[in-house]
Each structure stands twice: as C-alpha cells, then as structure tokens.
Amino acid sequence: MPDRRGWEATKRAIYLGAIALSAPTVPLVLWLRWDEEPLQRVTYPLLLVVLSILFLGLLTDRISATVAERVILSALPVLWLVRMAAVLYLQPDLSIAAQIVNQSIGPGVVILGIIAYLALPARHGLLVAGGFVLACMAVVLPRVVTEVVRVGVTSDVVGLVRVGVTTGVSVALLYALATLKEQVALERARAEGNATLARTDQLTGLPNRRAIHERLQELLALADRYDRPLTLAIVDVDHFKRINDTAGHLAGDEVLRSVAAVMPGLLRDADVIGRWGGDELLVVLPETTADAAVASLQRVLDEVRAEVCLPVGASTGLGPVVIGSTEPGASPTGSNRLGPSAARPVTLSVGVAQHRCGDDQDGLLRRADHALYRAKDGGRDRVVVDGVELASV
C-alpha cells in the first residue's frame, strides 16, 4: 500500500485516464441520441464542462484528487438521476427508455460506486453508493409499477429490474472488495509496526542491537566491495553503574535517553547509531576515516557534557562538579535535561576502529572495544582509536 502522497498521485493518474477515455464519448452519445433524450441537450454539455474542468485541474495540479472526488460524487449523481428521470418519464416508449438505462445509466452507477470506494472508507463508500442505487430504484420503480399495471410484465420491465438488481449486487461486491482491501492494509500496517518495534530499542528509540548489527553487516560489505573507508565507534556512558546505584535506575534511563537524543543531531544522516547493550551505543560512520570520525565524536562528547547532567546527589567518585557559578543564589548555566537539580555533567568514553580490508564484523568490534577500554583506563571522557589516544579532555 503506497503512502498517502503516493496514493494521491495514483488516484490522480486513474482519474486523468478515466476522464481522457470517457469525455470524448459524451459528444458522440449526445449526437446519436439527440432526438431520443431532449434533456440530454442540457445535461450532456454540463457533464462535458465538468469533466473538462476536472481534467485540466488535475493535469495542472490546481485541483487535488480529493476535490475531484467530491465534485464527481456530488455533481454526477445529480446529473444521472435527472437524466434517468427524464428518460423514464419523458420518453413514452419504454423499450427505448429501458435500452438507454441498460446501456449507459446502469454502468454509470457502477462507475460512481467504484469512485466512492476509492475516495472513501468502505463503510462510507457503501452509504454513498448504496444510497445512490436506492435513489435510482426510487426513480425507476413508479414507471415499472405503472407499466406492469398497464400492460403486465414485459421484457422491458424485466430489463429494468435486472439492471437494478445487477447494480445492487455490483455495489455489494465492491463493498466486499473495499472491506478486504482495508483489512489487508490494516494487517500490513500492523505487521510493519511489529517489525519496527522488533528492531527498535524501547528506552532510547534508537535501532536495537539486532538492527544495528544487520546494518553494520551491509555497510561492511559495501566498504569491502568498493574499497571505501568505514569507521566504527562504541560509545559508553562513564560510571553508568554508579549512576544507577546512587541516583536510581530511572535517572540512569533518563541519562541514556538524553544521550540518545543529543547524538543524532551531531552526526550525519548517513551515519548509523543504535543501542548495542546496557549503556553502550554503537555508531557506524560510512565513507569516514578514523581521523574524521574522531572530530565528529569529539563534538558529541563536548555537547553531551554541556547538555546532559546528573542529579546533584549522584556521585561518580570524581568529586563534586558544578556547572556554572557556585555563588549563593546563582543558577547553573547550560541546558539541563534532568531537571533543575542537576549539577554534574555526564561524560562519555569512545573507542574507535577504522575498517581494514578483509575485516569481519567481529574483528572490527573487537578492536573498537579494545580502544574503548583504553579510553576508560586513560581517565574516561575521551576518544581513543585502536588503542591510540587521539583526543582527550
């Protein structure tokens, strides 16, 4: 099922094609039945004007598919009902009237039913199409009853009844198909939603370990095939266990959410970030050397340190750290995602490894993980590449 914009474009193309095929037949029918239907000398030119306006509006994007549907579902039923009434009650020969109804009006009702189901939900489409069929039957029924009373059941009467029954059955089948279409679309949407949930970390909203693992495999294959640079980084929240132990798991969760919220805005759209596990995030930077990755990740460290803070009561074992002035009555400076009581900046340790030709995923992860441990051993709050410290604060 295409998205909303794609579906609108599809309907626009359908309506343009349908109008292009049907509009030329209007003058032809008008010419052939000039003497049989006097009222069509008015209704058919009006119909041609409406179709021409809709075609030009749809072609130039001045009229949306939704507006075209509203015009069709409001104007054309009126024209058809007026024409049907004129044919049945102004044409004394029932055989001619029945022929016109069978050949053009009956199929027209089915076309309007199809448009109703394209434009509206199945139930609303049934109300519109079914209501139109009932209106048509209300117009036909007095003429049929009069004919039966006057001369009995004739082939023309049977033909009119058959058109009514066939049209009603067609509307019912269209409703069944429209309902089935909606059910299929709903099931597909549910399946896609479940697939998204299965690949999304519920705490941070980032891709989960499974999703980031699959994406890393794809990018590694591309890097090998085209001999392009790719860099991997493992990001770890410093002293995360102590945050949980001293400030509580809710504070720890909020720290992770805040870090996850800050990082994507500092990376490129092509970069992939996901939760690898616990307090570790995995960042894959395609078309990026280690040096360029370090520059981006250092910005991440600086921004997280400025934006994300711990509650005052949380001790990391590094002594008290207060943002801004410590003068009495002074308020901490900088943004604070954990509330006004926050005073200790959150820091990150990052291990970076650049892909080498022939590297498999495990080897690349192992080298990035080794670099991460070097960053922690070196005092944390820093970026280390393959065991070589390239940036620190």
C-alpha positions in Angstrom: 0.0 0.0 0.0 1.6 3.3 -1.1 2.0 6.1 1.3 -0.6 8.9 1.4 1.2 11.1 -1.2 1.9 8.2 -3.5 -1.8 7.0 -3.2 -3.0 10.6 -4.1 -0.7 10.5 -7.2 -2.0 7.1 -8.2 -5.7 8.3 -7.9 -4.9 11.4 -9.9 -3.4 9.3 -12.7 -6.5 7.0 -12.6 -8.9 9.9 -12.8 -7.0 11.6 -15.6 -7.0 8.4 -17.6 -10.7 7.7 -16.9 -11.7 11.3 -17.9 -9.5 11.2 -21.0 -11.2 8.0 -22.2 -14.8 8.9 -21.2 -15.0 12.6 -22.1 -14.8 12.1 -25.9 -17.8 9.8 -25.8 -20.1 12.5 -24.4 -20.5 14.4 -27.6 -20.8 11.2 -29.6 -23.6 9.9 -27.4 -25.2 13.4 -27.5 -25.2 13.3 -31.3 -26.6 9.7 -31.5 -29.4 10.3 -29.1 -30.2 13.9 -29.9 -33.9 13.0 -30.6 -34.3 10.3 -28.0 -33.4 12.3 -25.0 -34.3 16.0 -25.2 -33.0 16.8 -21.7 -29.5 15.5 -22.5 -29.1 18.6 -24.7 -28.6 20.3 -21.4 -27.2 17.6 -19.1 -24.5 16.3 -21.5 -23.0 19.7 -22.2 -22.9 20.3 -18.4 -21.3 16.9 -18.0 -18.7 17.7 -20.6 -17.9 21.1 -18.9 -17.5 19.4 -15.5 -15.2 16.7 -16.9 -13.1 19.3 -18.8 -12.6 21.4 -15.7 -11.6 18.4 -13.7 -9.2 17.1 -16.3 -7.4 20.5 -16.7 -7.4 21.0 -12.9 -5.9 17.5 -12.2 -3.4 17.9 -15.1 -2.1 21.2 -13.8 -2.3 20.3 -10.1 -4.8 23.1 -9.5 -7.3 20.5 -8.3 -6.4 17.7 -6.0 -7.7 14.2 -6.3 -9.7 14.7 -3.2 -11.5 17.8 -4.6 -12.1 15.9 -7.9 -13.7 13.1 -6.0 -16.0 15.4 -4.1 -17.1 17.0 -7.4 -17.7 13.7 -9.0 -19.6 12.2 -6.1 -21.8 15.3 -5.8 -22.4 16.6 -9.3 -22.5 13.4 -11.4 -25.1 11.6 -9.3 -27.5 14.6 -9.7 -26.9 14.6 -13.5 -27.5 10.9 -13.7 -30.7 11.0 -11.6 -32.1 13.9 -13.6 -31.2 12.1 -16.9 -32.8 8.9 -15.7 -36.0 10.6 -14.6 -36.1 12.4 -18.0 -35.6 9.2 -19.9 -38.2 7.2 -18.0 -40.9 9.9 -17.8 -40.4 12.0 -20.9 -39.8 9.1 -23.3 -43.2 7.4 -23.9 -41.6 4.3 -25.5 -40.4 2.1 -22.5 -38.3 0.0 -24.8 -36.2 3.0 -25.8 -36.0 4.2 -22.2 -35.0 0.7 -20.9 -32.3 0.5 -23.6 -30.8 3.8 -22.6 -30.8 2.8 -18.9 -29.3 -0.6 -19.6 -26.6 0.8 -21.9 -25.4 3.9 -20.1 -27.1 4.7 -16.8 -26.6 1.3 -15.2 -22.8 1.1 -15.9 -22.6 4.8 -14.8 -23.9 3.8 -11.4 -21.2 1.1 -11.1 -18.5 3.6 -12.0 -19.7 6.0 -9.4 -19.7 3.2 -6.9 -16.0 2.4 -7.7 -15.1 6.1 -7.3 -16.9 6.1 -3.9 -14.9 3.2 -2.7 -11.6 4.8 -4.0 -12.4 8.1 -2.3 -14.0 6.9 1.0 -13.6 4.2 3.6 -15.5 1.1 2.8 -18.5 1.9 5.1 -18.8 5.4 3.9 -18.5 4.2 0.3 -21.3 1.8 0.9 -23.5 4.5 2.2 -22.8 6.7 -0.8 -23.0 4.0 -3.5 -25.9 2.2 -1.8 -27.8 5.5 -1.3 -27.4 6.3 -5.0 -28.6 2.9 -6.1 -31.7 3.3 -3.8 -32.3 6.7 -5.3 -32.1 5.3 -8.8 -34.5 2.5 -7.8 -36.9 5.1 -6.4 -36.9 6.9 -9.7 -37.4 3.7 -11.7 -40.0 2.0 -9.5 -43.0 4.2 -10.3 -42.5 3.7 -14.1 -42.1 0.0 -13.7 -45.2 -0.3 -11.5 -47.2 1.8 -13.9 -46.1 -0.4 -16.8 -47.0 -3.6 -15.0 -50.4 -2.3 -14.1 -51.0 -1.1 -17.7 -49.7 -4.0 -19.8 -48.3 -6.5 -17.4 -44.7 -7.8 -17.0 -42.9 -7.2 -20.3 -39.3 -7.7 -21.3 -38.6 -4.0 -20.9 -39.8 -4.2 -17.3 -37.7 -7.3 -16.7 -34.7 -5.5 -18.2 -35.1 -2.5 -15.9 -35.4 -4.8 -12.8 -32.4 -6.7 -13.9 -30.3 -3.6 -14.2 -31.4 -2.6 -10.7 -30.5 -6.0 -9.2 -27.2 -6.2 -11.1 -26.2 -2.7 -9.9 -27.1 -3.6 -6.3 -25.1 -6.8 -6.5 -22.2 -4.9 -8.0 -22.2 -2.3 -5.2 -22.3 -5.2 -2.6 -19.3 -6.9 -4.3 -17.4 -3.6 -4.4 -18.1 -3.1 -0.7 -16.7 -6.6 0.0 -13.6 -5.9 -2.1 -13.1 -2.5 -0.4 -13.5 -4.1 3.1 -11.0 -6.8 2.2 -8.6 -4.1 0.9 -8.9 -2.2 4.2 -8.3 -5.4 6.2 -5.2 -6.3 4.2 -3.9 -2.7 4.6 -4.6 -2.9 8.3 -2.8 -6.2 8.7 0.1 -4.9 6.7 0.4 -1.8 8.8 0.3 -3.9 12.0 3.0 -6.2 10.6 5.2 -3.3 9.7 4.6 -1.8 13.1 5.6 -5.0 14.8 8.7 -5.3 12.6 9.6 -1.7 13.6 9.1 -2.5 17.3 11.2 -5.6 16.9 14.1 -3.5 15.6 13.8 -0.5 17.9 15.1 -0.1 21.4 12.2 0.8 23.6 14.1 3.0 26.0 16.1 5.3 23.6 14.0 4.9 20.4 17.2 4.1 18.5 17.7 0.9 16.4 18.3 -2.1 18.8 21.3 -4.5 18.7 19.7 -6.7 16.0 19.0 -3.8 13.7 22.4 -2.1 14.1 24.1 -5.5 13.7 22.3 -6.0 10.3 23.1 -2.5 9.1 26.8 -2.9 10.1 27.0 -6.1 8.0 25.5 -4.3 5.0 27.9 -1.3 5.3 30.9 -3.6 5.8 30.1 -5.5 2.7 29.8 -2.2 0.7 33.1 -1.0 2.1 34.9 -4.2 1.1 33.3 -4.3 -2.3 34.2 -0.7 -3.3 37.3 -0.3 -1.1 35.7 2.7 0.8 36.5 3.8 4.3 34.3 3.0 7.2 34.7 3.7 10.9 33.0 2.1 13.9 32.7 3.6 17.4 31.5 2.2 20.6 30.2 4.9 23.0 30.0 4.2 26.7 28.4 6.4 29.4 31.0 6.9 32.1 30.3 5.5 35.6 26.8 4.4 34.5 26.6 1.7 37.1 27.3 4.3 39.8 24.6 6.5 38.4 22.1 3.7 38.7 23.3 2.8 42.2 23.3 6.3 43.6 20.6 8.2 41.6 18.4 5.2 40.8 17.6 3.4 37.6 15.1 6.0 36.5 17.8 8.6 36.4 20.1 6.2 34.6 17.3 5.6 32.0 16.9 9.4 31.6 20.7 9.8 31.0 20.6 7.2 28.3 17.5 8.8 26.7 19.2 12.2 26.8 22.4 11.0 25.3 20.5 9.2 22.6 18.6 12.4 21.9 21.7 14.6 21.6 23.9 12.3 19.4 21.9 12.0 16.1 21.8 15.8 15.7 25.6 15.9 15.8 26.1 13.1 13.2 25.4 12.9 9.5 22.2 11.5 8.1 24.3 8.7 6.6 25.8 7.7 10.0 24.0 4.9 11.9 23.6 4.9 15.6 22.0 2.2 17.8 21.9 0.8 21.3 24.4 -2.0 21.5 23.6 -3.1 25.0 23.4 -1.7 28.5 24.9 1.8 28.4 26.8 1.2 25.2 25.8 2.8 21.9 27.3 1.8 18.5 28.0 4.3 15.8 28.8 3.3 12.2 30.3 6.1 10.1 30.4 5.0 6.4 32.7 6.9 4.0 34.6 8.2 7.0 38.2 7.7 8.1 39.2 7.4 11.8 40.5 11.0 11.9 37.2 12.4 10.6 35.2 10.2 12.9 37.2 11.5 15.9 36.4 15.1 15.0 32.6 14.2 14.9 32.7 12.2 18.1 34.6 14.8 20.0 31.8 17.2 19.2 29.4 14.6 20.6 31.5 14.4 23.8 31.5 18.2 24.2 27.8 18.6 23.5 26.8 15.7 25.9 29.0 17.2 28.6 27.2 20.5 28.2 23.7 19.2 27.7 23.3 16.2 29.9 23.7 16.3 33.7 23.4 14.0 36.7 21.3 14.7 39.8 23.3 16.6 42.5 23.1 13.5 44.8 24.7 11.2 42.3 28.4 10.5 43.0 30.7 9.3 40.3 33.7 9.0 42.5 35.3 12.0 40.8 34.4 14.6 43.4 31.7 17.3 43.1 31.4 19.0 39.7 29.1 22.1 39.5 28.2 23.7 36.2 28.4 27.5 36.2 28.8 29.7 39.2 28.8 28.4 42.7 28.0 31.8 44.2 25.0 31.7 46.6 21.8 32.1 44.7 23.4 31.6 41.3 21.8 29.1 39.0 23.8 26.6 36.9 24.4 27.6 33.4 23.8 25.5 30.3 21.0 23.2 29.3 19.8 20.5 31.7 17.8 17.6 30.6 17.4 16.1 34.0 15.8 19.0 35.8 16.9 22.0 37.8 18.6 19.8 40.5 21.2 18.6 38.1 24.8 19.7 38.6 27.2 17.0 37.4 27.9 16.7 33.6 27.6 13.3 32.0 30.7 12.2 30.1 31.4 9.6 27.5 34.2 7.3 26.6 34.5 6.3 23.0 36.5 3.5 21.3 37.1 3.9 17.5 38.3 1.5 14.9 38.6 2.0 11.2 37.7 -0.8 8.8 40.6 -2.6 7.2 40.3 -4.6 4.0 39.2 -8.1 4.9 38.0 -7.1 8.4 35.0 -9.1 9.5 32.4 -7.6 11.9 33.8 -9.4 15.0 37.3 -8.2 14.4 36.2 -4.6 13.9 34.1 -4.7 17.0 37.0 -6.3 19.0 39.3 -3.5 18.0 36.8 -0.8 18.8 36.1 -2.5 22.2 39.8 -2.6 22.9 40.0 1.1 22.2 37.1 1.8 24.5 38.8 0.1 27.4 42.0 2.1 26.7 39.8 5.3 26.9 38.4 4.2 30.3 41.8 3.2 31.6 43.1 6.6 30.4 40.7 8.5 32.6 37.4 8.4 30.6 35.8 11.4 28.9 37.9 10.9 25.7 38.1 9.3 22.3 40.7 6.6 21.6 41.3 5.0 18.2 42.6 1.4 18.0 44.4 1.8 21.3 46.0 5.1 20.4 44.6 8.2 22.2 43.8 10.8 19.6 41.6 13.2 21.6 41.1 13.8 25.3 39.8 16.5 27.7 
